[in-house]
């Protein structure tokens, strides 16, 4: 179960692909308390709970995050073995106080960085137009020196897709060993972009093999997640999208959304309820095309069990329907599955993939 709290919608960057409306809002602590009650009440006792702090830039409200964390840890249903806390930041705010808090409360840190300066500064800029790369690189280095695990998320679009291998090399050079690559599905992707996917992901696969063979394994999401899925025989039910059932996002005003990526400018389009009123069941099927869960082509595809055709928000942003797969998403999944299979076949004799089979590929990247 995943619960994302937009502690603020204010941000100190002006990224041109951001989907969150920039508002000077702050989540009241009383509302956060009701959301925590909602999360513990909603989650079945046998399911893990992830509570994430998001924004805007959440660390602009670091004090509020500390207060909410205290609410969580003093809740009657609190179980440190069952609950994971995370914060996703743009990397422009960092301090010793933040490090101490993250360590004391075992809060996972994910920093957004799209790649080397010429990539990062293309879209992720300060309001005055200056790039943010110099600040974010410094934060990544500081975080890696202070924390045992730091995740970095790189968003790519049509103009930066072909730079992905360079992005992986750059982040690796900083010391990052857990790299997440995510396409901007709101962008205009062309057939030319789809045709480039096998070459781009193939180059990333070769880097992945190179890292392993020199005894410095990296987690690269587009490869590791697919290898784990292939070894397990496909995505399990709890791994698939459960928008509005196993995943919820909450705005500072108390709106409930089925995924944090659907909290955008058009609030009424995707809101499925409020903290005060609960879930509006009639809204859960909005933005679905009639005629089944996925496209007829998907139902007949041999790669279906290994494909993210079930990701509602990715489908919606790229096709207009949460249950319809776009041509680009199909091409992307085909490329990543093929590269993952080839990468596994290259490395299977080394015996390094035991943890992938167990569903914990991140463990390999910690063995250095």
C-alpha positions as CSV (number, residue, x, y, z in Angstrom):
1,X,0.0,0.0,0.0
2,X,1.4,3.4,-1.0
3,X,0.3,6.7,0.5
4,X,1.9,9.9,-0.9
5,X,1.5,13.2,1.0
6,X,2.0,16.5,-0.9
7,X,3.2,18.4,2.1
8,X,3.5,21.5,-0.1
9,X,2.9,22.4,-3.7
10,X,5.5,25.3,-3.5
11,X,8.7,24.6,-5.3
12,X,12.0,26.5,-5.7
13,X,12.6,25.2,-9.2
14,X,10.6,25.8,-12.5
15,X,11.0,22.5,-14.3
16,X,9.2,22.9,-17.6
17,X,7.8,19.3,-17.6
18,X,6.4,19.4,-14.1
19,X,2.8,18.3,-13.8
20,X,2.1,19.8,-10.3
21,X,0.5,23.2,-10.2
22,X,2.8,25.6,-8.3
23,X,0.7,26.8,-5.4
24,X,1.9,28.3,-2.1
25,X,0.0,25.7,-0.1
26,X,1.1,23.8,3.0
27,X,-0.6,20.7,4.4
28,X,-2.1,21.4,7.8
29,X,-0.8,19.0,10.5
30,X,-4.4,18.2,11.5
31,X,-5.1,17.0,7.9
32,X,-1.9,15.0,7.9
33,X,-3.1,13.3,11.1
34,X,-6.4,12.3,9.4
35,X,-4.4,11.0,6.4
36,X,-2.2,8.8,8.6
37,X,-5.4,7.4,10.3
38,X,-6.8,6.7,6.8
39,X,-3.6,4.9,5.8
40,X,-3.4,2.6,8.8
41,X,-7.2,1.9,8.6
42,X,-7.1,1.2,4.8
43,X,-4.1,-1.1,4.7
44,X,-4.7,-4.8,5.2
45,X,-2.7,-6.1,8.2
46,X,-0.6,-8.3,6.0
47,X,0.5,-5.6,3.5
48,X,3.5,-3.4,3.7
49,X,2.9,0.4,3.9
50,X,4.9,3.0,2.2
51,X,4.3,6.6,3.2
52,X,6.0,9.2,1.0
53,X,6.6,12.9,1.4
54,X,6.3,14.7,-1.9
55,X,5.7,18.1,-3.4
56,X,6.4,20.7,-4.8
57,X,9.7,20.5,-3.0
58,X,8.9,18.7,0.3
59,X,12.0,19.8,2.1
60,X,10.8,23.4,2.0
61,X,8.5,22.1,4.7
62,X,11.1,20.0,6.6
63,X,9.7,21.0,9.9
64,X,6.3,19.7,8.9
65,X,7.8,16.5,7.7
66,X,9.3,16.0,11.2
67,X,6.0,16.6,12.8
68,X,4.2,14.2,10.5
69,X,6.9,11.5,11.1
70,X,6.3,11.9,14.8
71,X,2.6,11.4,14.3
72,X,3.3,8.2,12.3
73,X,5.7,6.8,14.9
74,X,3.4,7.5,17.8
75,X,0.3,6.1,16.0
76,X,-1.2,3.0,17.8
77,X,-0.8,1.0,14.6
78,X,2.8,2.0,14.0
79,X,5.1,-1.0,13.2
80,X,8.7,-0.1,12.1
81,X,9.0,-3.5,10.4
82,X,5.9,-2.9,8.3
83,X,6.1,0.8,7.4
84,X,8.6,2.5,5.1
85,X,9.0,6.3,5.0
86,X,10.5,8.1,2.0
87,X,11.1,11.6,0.7
88,X,11.6,12.7,-2.9
89,X,13.5,15.9,-3.3
90,X,14.8,18.0,-6.2
91,X,18.2,18.1,-4.6
92,X,18.4,21.8,-3.9
93,X,18.0,21.6,-0.1
94,X,20.3,19.6,2.1
95,X,21.8,20.0,5.6
96,X,23.3,18.1,8.5
97,X,20.0,18.4,10.3
98,X,18.2,16.7,7.4
99,X,20.8,13.9,7.4
100,X,20.4,13.3,11.1
101,X,16.6,13.2,10.7
102,X,16.8,10.7,7.8
103,X,19.2,8.5,9.7
104,X,17.3,8.6,13.0
105,X,14.0,7.7,11.5
106,X,15.2,5.5,8.7
107,X,13.7,7.6,5.9
108,X,14.6,6.7,2.4
109,X,15.9,9.5,0.2
110,X,15.4,9.9,-3.5
111,X,17.0,12.8,-5.4
112,X,15.8,13.9,-8.8
113,X,18.6,14.5,-11.3
114,X,18.1,14.1,-15.0
115,X,21.8,13.7,-15.9
116,X,25.0,15.6,-16.5
117,X,24.7,19.4,-16.4
118,X,23.9,19.8,-20.1
119,X,21.0,17.4,-19.6
120,X,19.9,18.5,-16.1
121,X,19.9,22.2,-17.0
122,X,17.8,21.7,-20.1
123,X,14.5,21.4,-18.2
124,X,15.3,21.6,-14.4
125,X,16.0,25.3,-13.9
126,X,15.6,27.9,-11.2
127,X,12.8,30.5,-11.6
128,X,15.4,33.0,-12.9
129,X,16.4,30.6,-15.7
130,X,19.7,29.5,-14.3
131,X,20.4,25.8,-14.2
132,X,20.3,23.7,-11.1
133,X,22.9,21.1,-11.9
134,X,25.7,22.6,-9.8
135,X,23.5,22.6,-6.7
136,X,22.0,19.1,-7.3
137,X,25.4,17.5,-8.0
138,X,26.8,18.9,-4.7
139,X,23.7,17.5,-2.8
140,X,24.2,14.1,-4.4
141,X,27.8,14.0,-3.3
142,X,27.0,15.1,0.2
143,X,24.1,12.6,0.5
144,X,26.3,9.7,-0.7
145,X,29.0,10.6,1.9
146,X,26.4,10.7,4.7
147,X,23.9,8.0,3.9
148,X,24.2,4.3,3.2
149,X,21.6,4.4,0.3
150,X,20.7,7.2,-2.0
151,X,18.3,6.7,-4.9
152,X,18.5,9.0,-7.9
153,X,15.6,9.4,-10.4
154,X,16.3,10.6,-13.9
155,X,13.3,11.8,-16.0
156,X,13.9,11.7,-19.8
157,X,12.0,13.1,-22.7
158,X,12.3,12.9,-26.5
159,X,15.2,15.4,-26.5
160,X,17.2,13.6,-23.8
161,X,16.3,9.9,-24.5
162,X,19.5,9.4,-26.5
163,X,21.6,10.9,-23.7
164,X,20.5,8.1,-21.2
165,X,23.7,6.1,-21.5
166,X,25.7,9.3,-20.7
167,X,23.3,10.0,-17.8
168,X,24.0,6.5,-16.3
169,X,27.8,7.0,-16.7
170,X,27.5,10.5,-15.1
171,X,25.6,9.3,-12.1
172,X,27.9,6.4,-11.7
173,X,30.9,8.7,-11.7
174,X,29.3,10.6,-8.7
175,X,29.0,7.3,-6.8
176,X,25.3,6.6,-7.4
177,X,24.6,2.9,-7.4
178,X,20.8,2.9,-7.5
179,X,19.6,4.6,-10.7
180,X,15.9,5.0,-11.7
181,X,15.1,6.0,-15.3
182,X,11.6,7.2,-16.1
183,X,10.2,8.6,-19.3
184,X,8.0,11.7,-19.3
185,X,4.8,10.2,-20.7
186,X,3.2,13.6,-21.1
187,X,5.8,14.4,-23.9
188,X,5.2,14.1,-27.6
189,X,7.0,10.8,-28.5
190,X,7.5,10.0,-32.2
191,X,8.1,6.9,-34.2
192,X,11.8,8.0,-34.5
193,X,12.0,8.0,-30.7
194,X,10.5,4.5,-30.5
195,X,12.9,3.3,-33.1
196,X,15.8,4.6,-31.0
197,X,14.8,2.7,-27.9
198,X,16.6,-0.6,-28.6
199,X,19.9,1.1,-29.3
200,X,19.6,3.3,-26.2
201,X,18.6,0.6,-23.8
202,X,21.1,-1.8,-25.4
203,X,23.9,0.7,-24.6
204,X,22.6,0.9,-21.0
205,X,22.6,-2.9,-20.9
206,X,26.3,-3.0,-21.9
207,X,27.1,-0.5,-19.2
208,X,25.3,-2.7,-16.7
209,X,27.3,-5.8,-17.7
210,X,30.5,-3.8,-17.5
211,X,29.7,-2.6,-14.0
212,X,29.1,-6.2,-12.8
213,X,32.1,-7.7,-14.5
214,X,34.4,-5.2,-12.8
215,X,32.9,-6.0,-9.4
216,X,30.9,-2.8,-9.0
217,X,27.2,-3.7,-9.6
218,X,24.7,-1.0,-10.1
219,X,20.9,-1.1,-9.8
220,X,19.4,0.3,-13.0
221,X,15.7,0.2,-12.8
222,X,14.9,-0.5,-16.4
223,X,17.0,-3.6,-16.3
224,X,16.9,-4.9,-12.7
225,X,13.1,-4.7,-12.4
226,X,12.6,-6.6,-15.7
227,X,15.1,-9.3,-14.8
228,X,13.3,-9.8,-11.5
229,X,10.0,-10.0,-13.2
230,X,11.3,-12.4,-15.9
231,X,12.8,-14.7,-13.2
232,X,9.5,-14.7,-11.2
233,X,7.5,-15.5,-14.3
234,X,5.7,-12.1,-14.6
235,X,4.4,-9.3,-12.5
236,X,2.5,-10.5,-9.4
237,X,-0.9,-9.0,-8.6
238,X,0.4,-6.8,-5.8
239,X,3.1,-5.4,-8.1
240,X,0.5,-4.2,-10.6
241,X,-1.1,-0.8,-10.6
242,X,-3.8,-0.5,-7.9
243,X,-4.8,3.1,-8.4
244,X,-7.4,4.1,-5.9
245,X,-7.2,0.7,-4.2
246,X,-3.7,0.2,-3.1
247,X,-2.2,3.6,-4.0
248,X,-3.4,7.1,-2.9
249,X,-2.1,10.6,-3.0
250,X,-3.2,13.5,-0.9
251,X,-3.0,17.2,-1.6
252,X,-2.6,20.0,1.0
253,X,-6.3,20.7,0.6
254,X,-7.4,17.2,1.5
255,X,-8.1,15.9,-2.0
256,X,-7.5,12.2,-2.7
257,X,-6.0,11.0,-6.0
258,X,-5.3,7.5,-7.2
259,X,-1.6,8.2,-8.0
260,X,0.8,11.1,-7.3
261,X,1.4,11.6,-11.0
262,X,-2.3,12.5,-11.5
263,X,-2.2,15.5,-9.1
264,X,-1.9,18.2,-11.7
265,X,-3.5,21.5,-12.7
266,X,-6.9,20.0,-13.5
267,X,-7.9,18.9,-10.0
268,X,-11.4,17.8,-10.8
269,X,-10.4,15.4,-13.6
270,X,-8.7,12.9,-11.3
271,X,-9.8,13.5,-7.8
272,X,-11.5,10.4,-6.4
273,X,-12.5,11.8,-3.0
274,X,-11.5,13.9,0.0
275,X,-10.2,13.1,3.4
276,X,-13.4,14.5,4.8
277,X,-15.8,12.6,2.5
278,X,-13.9,9.5,1.8
279,X,-13.6,7.7,-1.6
280,X,-16.1,8.4,-4.3
281,X,-16.5,4.9,-5.8
282,X,-18.1,6.2,-9.0
283,X,-14.9,8.1,-9.9
284,X,-12.6,5.0,-9.7
285,X,-13.4,4.0,-13.3
286,X,-13.0,7.4,-14.8
287,X,-10.7,7.7,-17.8
288,X,-11.1,4.1,-18.8
289,X,-12.1,3.0,-22.3
290,X,-14.8,0.4,-22.5
291,X,-13.9,-3.2,-23.6
292,X,-11.6,-4.7,-21.1
293,X,-8.5,-4.0,-19.0
294,X,-6.0,-3.6,-21.9
295,X,-5.9,-3.5,-25.7
296,X,-6.8,-6.6,-27.6
297,X,-3.2,-6.7,-28.9
298,X,-1.9,-6.8,-25.4
299,X,-4.1,-9.7,-24.4
300,X,-2.7,-11.8,-27.3
301,X,1.0,-10.7,-26.7
302,X,3.5,-13.2,-25.4
303,X,5.2,-10.5,-23.4
304,X,2.1,-9.4,-21.6
305,X,3.0,-10.9,-18.2
306,X,6.3,-9.0,-18.2
307,X,5.0,-5.7,-19.5
308,X,3.7,-2.6,-17.6
309,X,0.6,-2.4,-19.7
310,X,-1.3,-2.1,-16.4
311,X,0.2,1.2,-15.4
312,X,-2.8,3.5,-15.3
313,X,-1.1,6.9,-15.2
314,X,1.5,6.0,-17.9
315,X,-1.4,4.8,-20.1
316,X,-3.5,7.8,-19.4
317,X,-0.8,10.4,-20.2
318,X,0.3,8.6,-23.4
319,X,-3.0,7.4,-24.7
320,X,-5.7,9.3,-22.9
321,X,-7.1,6.2,-21.2
322,X,-5.9,4.4,-18.1
323,X,-6.5,1.0,-19.7
324,X,-5.1,1.7,-23.2
325,X,-1.4,1.3,-24.1
326,X,0.3,3.8,-26.4
327,X,2.6,2.8,-29.2
328,X,5.5,4.4,-27.4
329,X,4.9,2.6,-24.1
330,X,4.6,-0.7,-26.1
331,X,7.9,0.0,-27.8
332,X,9.6,1.0,-24.6
333,X,8.5,-2.2,-22.8
334,X,9.5,-4.4,-25.7
335,X,13.0,-2.8,-25.7
336,X,13.5,-3.0,-21.9
337,X,12.3,-6.7,-21.7
338,X,14.6,-7.7,-24.6
339,X,17.7,-5.9,-23.0
340,X,16.9,-7.4,-19.6
341,X,16.7,-10.9,-21.0
342,X,20.0,-10.5,-23.0
343,X,21.7,-9.0,-19.9
344,X,20.6,-11.9,-17.7
345,X,21.8,-14.4,-20.3
346,X,25.2,-12.7,-20.4
347,X,25.6,-12.7,-16.6
348,X,23.7,-15.8,-15.5
349,X,26.9,-17.8,-15.2
350,X,28.3,-15.4,-12.6
351,X,25.7,-16.3,-9.9
352,X,25.0,-12.7,-9.1
353,X,21.2,-12.8,-9.7
354,X,20.0,-14.8,-6.6
355,X,18.5,-11.6,-5.1
356,X,16.7,-10.8,-8.3
357,X,14.9,-14.1,-8.0
358,X,14.1,-13.3,-4.3
359,X,12.6,-10.0,-5.5
360,X,15.3,-7.8,-4.0
361,X,17.6,-6.7,-6.8
362,X,18.8,-3.7,-4.8
363,X,20.8,-6.0,-2.6
364,X,23.3,-6.7,-5.4
365,X,24.1,-3.1,-5.8
366,X,25.1,-2.9,-2.2
367,X,27.8,-5.7,-2.5
368,X,30.9,-3.7,-3.3
